[in-house]
Amino acid sequence: MTGSTKRLRIDREMCEAHALCIEIAPEIFDLPDDDVATCDEHPPEALWSKAHSAAGACPRQAISITEDARGASPRSPKGQ
């Protein structure tokens, strides 16, 4: 697979268990007994809009979405 892959993460230090993410996307997020949300880091494509909504709703901004390049070859600086 080439291109990029999205990854969903929760900063365990920032999460305060408000659980808005779970209200928005219970298919992706969970709140175990330790009161720090967990998530499926690679949810199905159909659920990414919910993941973005949950990240935007988090009062502590503890949810992040990153894209990792896959199959990209290193580029040399321009002119070299």
Stockholm file with secondary structure:
# STOCKHOLM 1.0

chainA/1-80         MTGSTKRLRIDREMCEAHALCIEIAPEIFDLPDDDVATCDEHPPEALWSKAHSAAGACPRQAISITEDARGASPRSPKGQ
#=GR chainA/1-80 SS CCEEEEEEEECTTTCCCCCHHHHHCTTTEECCTTSCCEECSSCCGGGHHHHHHHHHHCTTCCEEEEEEEESCCCCCCTTC
#=GC SS_cons        CCEEEEEEEECTTTCCCCCHHHHHCTTTEECCTTSCCEECSSCCGGGHHHHHHHHHHCTTCCEEEEEEEESCCCCCCTTC
//
